[in-house]
Amino acid sequence: MLKLPLFVSALTFLMVSSDPARALPTSGEKPSESTSERGLSGFELSIRPGYGSASASSPVTYEAAPLAYHPDPGALYSGSAAPYGAGFAGQAAAGYRFLPIMSAGAYAETRSSSVDALDDGSSDVSRSAFGLGIYGRGYAPMLLRDFDPYLELGVGYVKDTQSYRRNVATTVGAIPGDWKLTHHGVAVPVTLGVSYRVLPMLALGPSVRYAYVFGAGACLKESVSTPLGGVSSSNCSDASSAQRVTRADSYGVWSAGLDLRLTL
């Protein structure tokens, strides 16, 4: 009476053993794609085109000193104008994802601003910035299948430059000239995003970023052309307290972008 159950058990064992799809992997075999961590570790490359805005007014501002002053600082340099709006804000990064939940690396960023017209005689106004820094990113791939929610923290250097044309006060009167306001800052960006793995190594998704830029230094440079050649003058925030009329203010930057990330 035990022969039939024994025969069925033996037949079932032979069928499972002969079917590669049902056979259990041995220690020498590679795990299936569903159980591997492909795309969750390795070198990490990403680009992030986005749209955002920095402060509406100049972060380089004028402040009279005991032994120095500017006779005509204008609306931008004095900080009374707020012509800047949103524009392109993009980042590129390269790092290493050494754990499925963590990566670190370096980033580069660039930013430009839209500009409203000024009524103080300034023209050809433009503002742009670039920066370099390092980042650390924490992932939570276990929360949603095929999704990578993440939080990124960073620190870096940012150079913010404004340029425009406006009359420069000289000893022989006002002469049309070029103005340049340069701001140096330390940025602390925070990014929150979620990516969808369209392929094991390729992820795509939206993110929002906010960076606070601490003012570390600033300069004003004015240049004019005369029949005798070019003449320029400058005043920077590292001048003595009695002669320093240029100040570096802190400001915030926000952006929303679309991340494209490749993990090799």
TIKEGU-298148 format. One record per residue (C-alpha): residue number from 1; residue in one letter; x, y, z. Coordinates in steps of 0.2 Angstrom, whole numbers, plus 5000, padded with zeros to 4 digits. Layout:
# TIKEGU-298148
SITE   i aa   px   py   pz
SITE NUM  A    X    Y    Z
...
//
This chain:
# TIKEGU-298148
SITE   i aa   px   py   pz
SITE   1  M 5000 5000 5000
SITE   2  L 5015 5012 5002
SITE   3  K 5021 5009 4984
SITE   4  L 5010 5022 4976
SITE   5  P 5014 5037 4988
SITE   6  L 5033 5033 4986
SITE   7  F 5031 5032 4967
SITE   8  V 5022 5049 4967
SITE   9  S 5035 5057 4978
SITE  10  A 5050 5051 4967
SITE  11  L 5041 5057 4951
SITE  12  T 5038 5074 4959
SITE  13  F 5056 5076 4964
SITE  14  L 5062 5071 4946
SITE  15  M 5051 5084 4938
SITE  16  V 5057 5098 4950
SITE  17  S 5075 5094 4948
SITE  18  S 5074 5093 4929
SITE  19  D 5065 5110 4927
SITE  20  P 5079 5124 4927
SITE  21  A 5066 5137 4931
SITE  22  R 5061 5128 4947
SITE  23  A 5078 5122 4953
SITE  24  L 5086 5131 4967
SITE  25  P 5102 5140 4963
SITE  26  T 5118 5133 4970
SITE  27  S 5131 5143 4979
SITE  28  G 5141 5144 4962
SITE  29  E 5126 5152 4952
SITE  30  K 5122 5170 4950
SITE  31  P 5106 5176 4959
SITE  32  S 5091 5180 4948
SITE  33  E 5088 5199 4943
SITE  34  S 5074 5200 4955
SITE  35  T 5085 5196 4970
SITE  36  S 5101 5205 4964
SITE  37  E 5106 5223 4969
SITE  38  R 5111 5228 4951
SITE  39  G 5108 5247 4950
SITE  40  L 5109 5249 4969
SITE  41  S 5128 5250 4970
SITE  42  G 5142 5256 4960
SITE  43  F 5148 5272 4952
SITE  44  E 5134 5285 4951
SITE  45  L 5132 5298 4938
SITE  46  S 5118 5311 4937
SITE  47  I 5112 5326 4929
SITE  48  R 5098 5338 4935
SITE  49  P 5091 5351 4923
SITE  50  G 5079 5362 4933
SITE  51  Y 5071 5379 4936
SITE  52  G 5073 5390 4951
SITE  53  S 5077 5407 4958
SITE  54  A 5090 5415 4970
SITE  55  S 5086 5432 4979
SITE  56  A 5077 5445 4969
SITE  57  S 5090 5458 4975
SITE  58  S 5109 5459 4974
SITE  59  P 5118 5449 4987
SITE  60  V 5132 5462 4985
SITE  61  T 5127 5478 4993
SITE  62  Y 5134 5495 4997
SITE  63  E 5137 5502 5015
SITE  64  A 5146 5518 5018
SITE  65  A 5162 5518 5028
SITE  66  P 5169 5531 5039
SITE  67  L 5183 5535 5027
SITE  68  A 5175 5530 5010
SITE  69  Y 5158 5531 5001
SITE  70  H 5151 5529 4984
SITE  71  P 5144 5545 4976
SITE  72  D 5131 5536 4965
SITE  73  P 5129 5517 4970
SITE  74  G 5113 5515 4959
SITE  75  A 5098 5503 4963
SITE  76  L 5107 5486 4961
SITE  77  Y 5122 5490 4972
SITE  78  S 5113 5499 4985
SITE  79  G 5101 5485 4987
SITE  80  S 5085 5495 4983
SITE  81  A 5081 5486 4967
SITE  82  A 5074 5468 4966
SITE  83  P 5074 5464 4947
SITE  84  Y 5079 5446 4947
SITE  85  G 5068 5431 4944
SITE  86  A 5068 5413 4941
SITE  87  G 5079 5405 4927
SITE  88  F 5089 5389 4923
SITE  89  A 5096 5380 4938
SITE  90  G 5106 5364 4934
SITE  91  Q 5117 5351 4943
SITE  92  A 5129 5337 4937
SITE  93  A 5136 5325 4950
SITE  94  A 5148 5310 4950
SITE  95  G 5150 5298 4965
SITE  96  Y 5149 5281 4972
SITE  97  R 5134 5271 4979
SITE  98  F 5143 5260 4991
SITE  99  L 5127 5254 4999
SITE 100  P 5110 5252 4993
SITE 101  I 5105 5265 5006
SITE 102  M 5119 5277 5004
SITE 103  S 5131 5286 4991
SITE 104  A 5143 5301 4991
SITE 105  G 5152 5311 4978
SITE 106  A 5155 5328 4971
SITE 107  Y 5144 5340 4961
SITE 108  A 5144 5355 4950
SITE 109  E 5130 5368 4948
SITE 110  T 5126 5382 4937
SITE 111  R 5112 5395 4938
SITE 112  S 5105 5410 4928
SITE 113  S 5092 5423 4932
SITE 114  S 5079 5432 4922
SITE 115  V 5080 5451 4924
SITE 116  D 5066 5465 4925
SITE 117  A 5071 5482 4918
SITE 118  L 5078 5495 4929
SITE 119  D 5074 5514 4930
SITE 120  D 5091 5520 4936
SITE 121  G 5100 5520 4919
SITE 122  S 5107 5503 4921
SITE 123  S 5106 5492 4905
SITE 124  D 5112 5475 4899
SITE 125  V 5109 5467 4916
SITE 126  S 5114 5449 4919
SITE 127  R 5116 5437 4933
SITE 128  S 5123 5420 4934
SITE 129  A 5132 5408 4946
SITE 130  F 5142 5392 4946
SITE 131  G 5147 5381 4961
SITE 132  L 5157 5366 4966
SITE 133  G 5154 5355 4981
SITE 134  I 5152 5338 4989
SITE 135  Y 5136 5328 4994
SITE 136  G 5130 5313 5004
SITE 137  R 5114 5305 4999
SITE 138  G 5103 5293 5009
SITE 139  Y 5091 5281 4999
SITE 140  A 5076 5271 5005
SITE 141  P 5074 5258 4991
SITE 142  M 5064 5247 5003
SITE 143  L 5049 5258 5004
SITE 144  L 5043 5256 4986
SITE 145  R 5047 5243 4973
SITE 146  D 5057 5250 4958
SITE 147  F 5057 5268 4967
SITE 148  D 5072 5277 4975
SITE 149  P 5066 5290 4987
SITE 150  Y 5081 5300 4993
SITE 151  L 5087 5314 5004
SITE 152  E 5103 5323 4999
SITE 153  L 5114 5335 5010
SITE 154  G 5129 5345 5003
SITE 155  V 5141 5359 5006
SITE 156  G 5151 5369 4992
SITE 157  Y 5157 5385 4985
SITE 158  V 5146 5397 4975
SITE 159  K 5152 5412 4964
SITE 160  D 5138 5423 4960
SITE 161  T 5141 5437 4947
SITE 162  Q 5131 5452 4941
SITE 163  S 5136 5463 4927
SITE 164  Y 5128 5478 4919
SITE 165  R 5131 5495 4911
SITE 166  R 5129 5511 4920
SITE 167  N 5137 5528 4922
SITE 168  V 5152 5529 4933
SITE 169  A 5156 5544 4943
SITE 170  T 5173 5551 4939
SITE 171  T 5183 5567 4943
SITE 172  V 5178 5573 4926
SITE 173  G 5159 5569 4927
SITE 174  A 5149 5553 4924
SITE 175  I 5155 5542 4910
SITE 176  P 5146 5526 4904
SITE 177  G 5155 5511 4911
SITE 178  D 5154 5493 4915
SITE 179  W 5149 5487 4933
SITE 180  K 5153 5470 4940
SITE 181  L 5147 5463 4957
SITE 182  T 5155 5447 4962
SITE 183  H 5149 5437 4977
SITE 184  H 5158 5422 4985
SITE 185  G 5148 5411 4996
SITE 186  V 5147 5394 5005
SITE 187  A 5132 5385 5000
SITE 188  V 5123 5371 5011
SITE 189  P 5110 5363 4999
SITE 190  V 5096 5350 5004
SITE 191  T 5088 5340 4990
SITE 192  L 5073 5329 4992
SITE 193  G 5068 5318 4977
SITE 194  V 5061 5301 4971
SITE 195  S 5067 5292 4956
SITE 196  Y 5059 5277 4946
SITE 197  R 5071 5264 4940
SITE 198  V 5066 5262 4922
SITE 199  L 5080 5250 4920
SITE 200  P 5091 5242 4933
SITE 201  M 5105 5255 4931
SITE 202  L 5094 5270 4925
SITE 203  A 5083 5280 4936
SITE 204  L 5073 5296 4932
SITE 205  G 5062 5307 4943
SITE 206  P 5058 5324 4950
SITE 207  S 5067 5333 4965
SITE 208  V 5066 5349 4974
SITE 209  R 5082 5358 4981
SITE 210  Y 5085 5372 4993
SITE 211  A 5102 5380 4996
SITE 212  Y 5107 5393 5009
SITE 213  V 5122 5403 5003
SITE 214  F 5132 5411 5017
SITE 215  G 5141 5427 5011
SITE 216  A 5160 5424 5012
SITE 217  G 5166 5439 5002
SITE 218  A 5161 5452 4989
SITE 219  C 5168 5464 4976
SITE 220  L 5163 5479 4966
SITE 221  K 5173 5483 4950
SITE 222  E 5169 5498 4939
SITE 223  S 5178 5500 4922
SITE 224  V 5177 5515 4910
SITE 225  S 5186 5518 4893
SITE 226  T 5194 5535 4890
SITE 227  P 5204 5541 4875
SITE 228  L 5219 5538 4886
SITE 229  G 5214 5520 4889
SITE 230  G 5204 5510 4901
SITE 231  V 5202 5514 4920
SITE 232  S 5195 5504 4933
SITE 233  S 5192 5504 4952
SITE 234  S 5186 5491 4964
SITE 235  N 5181 5489 4982
SITE 236  C 5180 5472 4991
SITE 237  S 5173 5466 5008
SITE 238  D 5191 5462 5014
SITE 239  A 5196 5480 5014
SITE 240  S 5199 5489 5031
SITE 241  S 5184 5493 5041
SITE 242  A 5186 5511 5039
SITE 243  Q 5187 5510 5020
SITE 244  R 5175 5495 5016
SITE 245  V 5159 5500 5007
SITE 246  T 5155 5483 5000
SITE 247  R 5146 5469 5009
SITE 248  A 5142 5451 5006
SITE 249  D 5125 5446 5011
SITE 250  S 5118 5429 5013
SITE 251  Y 5103 5422 5003
SITE 252  G 5093 5407 4998
SITE 253  V 5091 5398 4982
SITE 254  W 5077 5386 4977
SITE 255  S 5074 5375 4962
SITE 256  A 5064 5360 4955
SITE 257  G 5071 5348 4943
SITE 258  L 5071 5331 4934
SITE 259  D 5085 5319 4939
SITE 260  L 5093 5307 4927
SITE 261  R 5104 5295 4936
SITE 262  L 5115 5281 4930
SITE 263  T 5123 5268 4942
SITE 264  L 5136 5257 4935
//
